[in-house]
Amino acid sequence: MRSLRKEAAIEAETAGKYIRASGAKISRMERALVTCKHDDVVDLLGFYGVTDPEVLGHFAEMVRISRQPGWWQRFDGVLPDWAGKLIGLQEAAAMIRTYEVQLVPGLLQTPAYTRALVRQAYPLASQEEVKARVELRRIRQDVLVREEPPHLWAVLDEAVLRRPMGGAQVMREQLEHLIKMSQHGHITVQIAPFDRPGCIAAGFPVTHLRFDLPALPDIVYLEQLRDAEYLDKPEETQHYRSVLDGLANAALSPKDSLDLIDVAIGYPLP
């Protein structure tokens, strides 16, 4: 919607007035921060000069889908509001690039690893809550085994391999799972080793999402302790894409990364 508006040389404030709203609402609609009404979308598309029935039908379908509750909403009790959007974006993405500093990415975790992580992060959680959090992560991973999965490209700091989350056996199983998953054609795993200076370009996790539709902007997800930030401005997403490019170039090749994971499996974990 933002691309179509800009192509029509229409300001957000002007578009907002056309549907009896504000420019701020147009911005929230374009950033997927609010649910769009069918009539508002149809009116805006007409205002932007869009007349192609196929395009109009495509947008109508997107509005319909967006207004349906996501499967993850049944986990409202354990899923923060700011995290639900990430799940929807991952399911819609064609490419997911991520850099992790301390932990195995959620999409590549084993249940035992997730359980150990949840117990450490939520020491007062009940057994039912721990079970729900582990199940939520497991279902999220289904995106990687569907008929047309996104390409997941993960760069992991070597510290991820050396931190024995859950103990030696849990960690070894997790590393073996990393090797197994990286053998899929749509999953790439690279390790950023300790001895390469170029691998410290980012000291925090970064996730970059790209979509098949050219009109949809890239999204960068930055998670914090109790919140998350979603960036979609081209200058911001391009910056983080360049950071990820630099990390991937500095990291070990996928083959050499698997060799290092093999070494880590034999590492004398405490």
Residue pairs with C-beta under 8 A, 6 or more apart in sequence:
1 29
1 30
1 41
1 44
2 30
2 217
3 215
3 217
4 45
4 48
4 50
4 215
5 12
5 15
5 26
5 30
5 44
5 48
7 48
8 47
8 48
8 49
10 47
10 48
11 23
12 23
12 24
12 26
12 27
12 30
13 22
13 23
13 26
14 23
15 23
15 26
15 44
15 47
15 48
16 22
16 23
16 24
16 25
16 26
18 43
18 44
18 47
19 40
19 43
19 44
21 40
25 34
26 44
28 34
29 36
29 40
31 230
31 232
32 66
32 85
35 66
35 67
36 63
36 66
37 63
38 60
38 63
38 64
41 59
41 60
41 63
42 56
42 59
42 60
45 55
45 56
45 59
50 56
70 84
70 87
70 88
71 139
72 79
72 84
72 87
72 88
72 136
72 139
72 140
73 84
75 132
75 135
75 136
77 129
77 132
78 129
78 132
78 133
78 136
79 136
80 226
82 227
82 228
83 228
85 230
86 207
86 221
86 228
87 140
89 209
89 219
89 221
90 96
90 107
90 140
90 143
90 150
90 209
91 143
92 211
93 150
93 209
93 210
93 211
94 150
94 151
94 210
94 211
94 212
95 150
95 151
95 153
95 208
95 209
95 210
96 107
96 150
96 151
96 152
96 153
96 207
96 208
96 209
97 153
97 154
97 155
97 207
97 208
97 209
97 210
97 241
97 244
98 105
98 152
98 153
98 154
98 155
98 205
98 206
98 207
98 208
99 154
99 155
99 156
99 157
99 192
99 202
99 205
99 206
99 207
99 243
99 244
99 247
100 154
100 155
100 156
100 157
100 160
100 205
101 157
101 159
101 160
101 202
101 203
101 204
101 205
102 157
102 159
102 160
102 163
103 117
103 160
103 163
103 165
104 113
104 156
104 160
104 165
104 174
104 178
105 152
105 154
105 156
106 114
106 137
106 140
106 141
107 140
107 141
107 143
107 144
107 152
108 141
108 152
108 154
108 177
108 178
108 181
108 187
108 189
109 117
109 137
109 141
109 174
109 177
110 170
110 173
110 174
110 177
111 134
111 137
111 138
112 166
112 170
112 173
112 174
113 165
113 166
113 170
113 171
113 173
113 174
114 133
114 134
114 137
114 138
115 130
115 134
115 166
116 165
116 166
116 167
116 170
117 165
117 166
118 125
118 130
118 133
118 134
119 125
119 130
120 165
122 129
122 130
122 133
125 133
143 149
143 150
144 150
144 152
144 181
144 184
144 186
144 187
149 186
150 186
151 186
151 187
151 188
152 186
152 187
152 188
153 187
153 188
153 190
153 248
154 187
154 188
154 189
154 190
155 190
155 191
155 192
155 244
155 247
155 248
155 251
156 189
156 190
156 191
156 192
157 191
157 192
157 199
158 191
158 192
158 193
158 194
158 260
159 194
161 175
161 191
161 260
161 261
161 264
161 267
162 264
162 267
163 171
164 170
164 171
164 269
164 270
165 171
165 174
166 174
167 269
168 269
168 270
171 269
172 265
172 269
175 261
175 264
175 265
176 265
178 189
178 261
179 258
179 261
179 262
181 187
181 189
182 188
182 189
182 254
182 257
182 258
188 254
189 254
189 257
189 258
189 261
190 248
190 251
190 252
190 253
190 254
190 257
191 251
191 252
191 256
191 257
191 260
191 261
192 199
192 247
192 250
192 251
192 252
193 199
193 251
193 252
193 260
196 250
196 251
197 250
198 246
198 247
198 249
198 250
199 247
199 250
199 251
201 243
201 246
201 247
201 250
202 243
202 247
204 222
205 222
205 223
206 220
206 221
206 222
206 240
206 243
206 244
207 220
207 221
207 222
207 223
208 218
208 219
208 220
208 221
208 237
208 240
208 241
208 244
209 218
209 219
209 220
209 221
210 218
211 218
217 232
217 234
217 237
218 232
218 234
218 237
218 241
219 230
219 231
219 232
219 237
220 230
220 231
220 232
220 236
220 237
220 240
221 228
221 229
221 230
221 231
222 228
222 229
222 230
222 231
231 237
231 240
251 257
252 260
